[in-house]
Amino acid sequence: MTITVHVGAVVTWTNADQDSHTVTSVPPASQLQSPALNTSGVYRHTFTAAGTYAYLCTIHPFMTGTVVVTR
């Protein structure tokens, strides 16, 4: 999944699954680093710079996403 937001946007991830998940930047980036989110767990991040931010779930590495941040 890919979403596009503007600089300054707050993106919220909510775990609606029964399994735990994380939101973790794909190296070399390091901006996103959530703890394991249990059901209904929430993680928020404010994007302060334009760019493309790839992330994955470290528990289920096949689950990936991208946030594209524009000015």
VOLONU-85298 format. One record per residue: residue number from 1; residue in one letter; x, y, z of N, C-alpha, C, O in turn. Coordinates in Angstrom, 3 decimals, m for minus. Layout:
N
NODE   num   residuo       n.xx       n.yy       n.zz      ca.xx      ca.yy      ca.zz       c.xx       c.yy       c.zz       o.xx       o.yy       o.zz
NODE   NUM         a          X          Y          Z          X          Y          Z          X          Y          Z          X          Y          Z
...
***
This chain:
71
NODE   num   residuo       n.xx       n.yy       n.zz      ca.xx      ca.yy      ca.zz       c.xx       c.yy       c.zz       o.xx       o.yy       o.zz
NODE     1         m      0.834     m1.169      0.000      0.000      0.000      0.000      0.884      1.240      0.000      1.905      1.281      0.687
NODE     2         t      0.498      2.232     m0.757      1.208      3.513     m0.805      0.210      4.627     m0.570     m0.874      4.642     m1.152
NODE     3         i      0.595      5.572      0.303     m0.210      6.771      0.483      0.672      7.974      0.228      1.892      7.898      0.367
NODE     4         t      0.047      9.103     m0.152      0.759     10.355     m0.373      0.188     11.400      0.565     m1.027     11.585      0.641
NODE     5         v      1.075     12.086      1.283      0.679     13.131      2.225      1.602     14.330      2.032      2.617     14.235      1.342
NODE     6         h      1.245     15.456      2.642      2.079     16.655      2.596      2.979     16.717      3.825      2.674     16.128      4.862
NODE     7         v      4.093     17.441      3.695      4.987     17.675      4.831      4.157     18.221      5.992      3.307     19.092      5.804
NODE     8         g      4.412     17.705      7.183      3.681     18.130      8.366      2.511     17.235      8.713      1.919     17.372      9.783
NODE     9         a      2.170     16.313      7.812      1.040     15.409      8.059      1.381     14.407      9.157      2.518     13.955      9.286
NODE    10         v      0.370     14.081      9.933      0.486     13.017     10.924     m0.205     11.794     10.340     m1.389     11.840     10.006
NODE    11         v      0.536     10.704     10.218     m0.030      9.456      9.709     m0.252      8.538     10.909      0.617      8.396     11.770
NODE    12         t     m1.423      7.924     10.947     m1.780      7.034     12.052     m1.993      5.630     11.519     m2.755      5.420     10.575
NODE    13         w     m1.315      4.675     12.130     m1.520      3.264     11.846     m2.299      2.678     13.014     m1.935      2.899     14.169
NODE    14         t     m3.356      1.940     12.736     m4.140      1.272     13.770     m4.214     m0.205     13.430     m4.616     m0.569     12.325
NODE    15         n     m3.835     m1.049     14.360     m3.878     m2.483     14.125     m5.308     m2.998     14.323     m5.814     m3.045     15.444
NODE    16         a     m5.936     m3.378     13.232     m7.296     m3.920     13.286     m7.287     m5.442     13.184     m8.331     m6.065     12.992
NODE    17         d     m6.117     m6.029     13.312     m5.933     m7.467     13.175     m5.812     m8.103     14.563     m5.550     m7.411     15.546
NODE    18         q     m6.000     m9.398     14.634     m5.824    m10.087     15.920     m4.360    m10.400     16.219     m4.017    m10.711     17.359
NODE    19         d     m3.494    m10.322     15.208     m2.057    m10.535     15.396     m1.360     m9.200     15.653     m1.836     m8.152     15.215
NODE    20         s     m0.248     m9.241     16.356      0.563     m8.038     16.570      1.309     m7.678     15.294      1.635     m8.546     14.484
NODE    21         h      1.576     m6.376     15.124      2.312     m5.866     13.974      3.182     m4.703     14.415      2.942     m4.095     15.458
NODE    22         t      4.204     m4.396     13.607      5.036     m3.211     13.834      5.008     m2.341     12.588      4.605     m2.780     11.511
NODE    23         v      5.443     m1.098     12.757      5.687     m0.176     11.646      7.159      0.181     11.769      7.551      0.918     12.674
NODE    24         t      7.978     m0.344     10.853      9.425     m0.203     10.964     10.019      0.209      9.619      9.770     m0.434      8.599
NODE    25         s     10.805      1.287      9.626     11.446      1.754      8.395     12.304      0.670      7.771     12.918     m0.139      8.466
NODE    26         v     12.332      0.672      6.450     13.229     m0.206      5.705     14.579      0.507      5.640     14.635      1.661      5.216
NODE    27         p     15.673     m0.154      6.050     16.988      0.498      6.011     17.301      1.025      4.617     16.891      0.407      3.635
NODE    28         p     18.008      2.141      4.494     18.761      2.800      5.555     17.942      3.805      6.371     18.466      4.365      7.333
NODE    29         a     16.697      4.047      6.026     15.884      4.996      6.795     15.661      4.467      8.216     15.759      3.266      8.467
NODE    30         s     15.361      5.386      9.137     15.148      4.950     10.514     14.058      5.746     11.226     13.959      5.684     12.452
NODE    31         q     13.240      6.490     10.488     12.239      7.355     11.098     11.118      6.588     11.790     10.628      7.028     12.831
NODE    32         l     10.708      5.468     11.244      9.550      4.734     11.756     10.001      3.562     12.612     10.747      2.697     12.153
NODE    33         q      9.547      3.541     13.849      9.972      2.471     14.751      8.915      2.295     15.841      9.075      2.787     16.957
NODE    34         s      7.853      1.599     15.511      6.810      1.379     16.508      7.138      0.159     17.360      7.905     m0.713     16.951
NODE    35         p      6.550      0.113     18.541      6.605     m1.144     19.293      5.635     m2.125     18.629      4.927     m1.756     17.692
NODE    36         a      5.601     m3.343     19.098      4.595     m4.291     18.602      3.223     m3.757     18.991      2.966     m3.467     20.159
NODE    37         l      2.350     m3.631     18.004      1.002     m3.119     18.236      0.040     m4.289     18.341     m0.128     m5.049     17.386
NODE    38         n     m0.581     m4.433     19.483     m1.612     m5.458     19.650     m2.905     m4.972     19.005     m2.947     m3.856     18.486
NODE    39         t     m3.943     m5.771     19.025     m5.227     m5.386     18.452     m5.652     m4.032     19.003     m5.616     m3.804     20.213
NODE    40         s     m6.052     m3.144     18.113     m6.460     m1.763     18.412     m5.296     m0.858     18.810     m5.517      0.297     19.174
NODE    41         g     m4.066     m1.357     18.747     m2.902     m0.524     19.031     m2.731      0.538     17.960     m3.066      0.323     16.795
NODE    42         v     m2.201      1.697     18.369     m2.065      2.845     17.465     m0.626      3.345     17.490      0.013      3.388     18.542
NODE    43         y     m0.123      3.725     16.309      1.187      4.358     16.171      1.012      5.565     15.265      0.405      5.470     14.199
NODE    44         r      1.553      6.710     15.700      1.464      7.942     14.910      2.864      8.472     14.629      3.772      8.358     15.452
NODE    45         h      3.012      9.061     13.431      4.291      9.687     13.078      4.006     10.947     12.273      3.178     10.944     11.363
NODE    46         t      4.710     12.033     12.624      4.620     13.283     11.886      5.772     13.339     10.893      6.935     13.227     11.279
NODE    47         f      5.452     13.511      9.622      6.470     13.571      8.572      6.883     15.018      8.351      6.076     15.835      7.908
NODE    48         t      8.135     15.338      8.657      8.621     16.714      8.613      9.461     17.032      7.382      9.861     18.180      7.188
NODE    49         a      9.732     16.038      6.553     10.543     16.257      5.356      9.958     15.478      4.186      9.445     14.370      4.344
NODE    50         a     10.048     16.090      3.006      9.591     15.409      1.797     10.468     14.196      1.531     11.653     14.184      1.866
NODE    51         g      9.873     13.178      0.925     10.629     11.984      0.582      9.724     10.782      0.494      8.507     10.885      0.642
NODE    52         t     10.329      9.652      0.254      9.611      8.382      0.178     10.082      7.516      1.327     11.278      7.273      1.487
NODE    53         y      9.132      7.051      2.128      9.430      6.305      3.349      8.828      4.903      3.233      7.613      4.729      3.335
NODE    54         a      9.673      3.928      3.025      9.234      2.534      2.935      9.258      1.928      4.331     10.139      2.237      5.134
NODE    55         y      8.289      1.067      4.617      8.242      0.423      5.927      7.726     m0.999      5.793      7.178     m1.390      4.762
NODE    56         l      7.915     m1.766      6.866      7.423     m3.139      6.907      7.063     m3.502      8.331      7.358     m2.765      9.272
NODE    57         c      6.424     m4.641      8.474      6.151     m5.224      9.785      7.287     m6.207     10.057      7.497     m7.134      9.275
NODE    58         t      8.024     m6.017     11.158      9.144     m6.920     11.431      8.672     m8.309     11.840      9.436     m9.271     11.759
NODE    59         i      7.433     m8.424     12.275      6.878     m9.724     12.634      6.443    m10.485     11.381      6.557    m11.709     11.316
NODE    60         h      5.946     m9.747     10.389      5.487    m10.316      9.118      6.130     m9.504      7.981      5.458     m8.654      7.397
NODE    61         p      7.400     m9.738      7.652      8.134     m8.891      6.712      7.547     m8.794      5.305      7.943     m7.926      4.528
NODE    62         f      6.609     m9.676      4.975      5.956     m9.591      3.666      4.911     m8.477      3.655      4.412     m8.115      2.590
NODE    63         m      4.571     m7.927      4.824      3.614     m6.822      4.930      4.398     m5.515      4.841      5.151     m5.170      5.752
NODE    64         t      4.215     m4.797      3.745      4.999     m3.594      3.482      4.089     m2.437      3.087      2.918     m2.626      2.759
NODE    65         g      4.649     m1.254      3.126      3.923     m0.059      2.687      4.903      1.060      2.416      6.094      0.958      2.709
NODE    66         t      4.374      2.130      1.851      5.191      3.303      1.521      4.380      4.560      1.789      3.197      4.642      1.460
NODE    67         v      5.046      5.538      2.394      4.456      6.859      2.556      5.273      7.814      1.694      6.481      7.948      1.886
NODE    68         v      4.621      8.474      0.751      5.277      9.478     m0.089      4.872     10.833      0.488      3.687     11.152      0.589
NODE    69         v      5.874     11.620      0.863      5.627     12.927      1.479      6.056     14.010      0.485      7.197     14.035      0.022
NODE    70         t      5.110     14.906      0.170      5.365     15.983     m0.782      5.249     17.337     m0.104      4.699     17.445      0.992
NODE    71         r      5.753     18.342     m0.740      5.671     19.719     m0.207      4.334     20.321     m0.490      4.082     21.467     m0.119
***
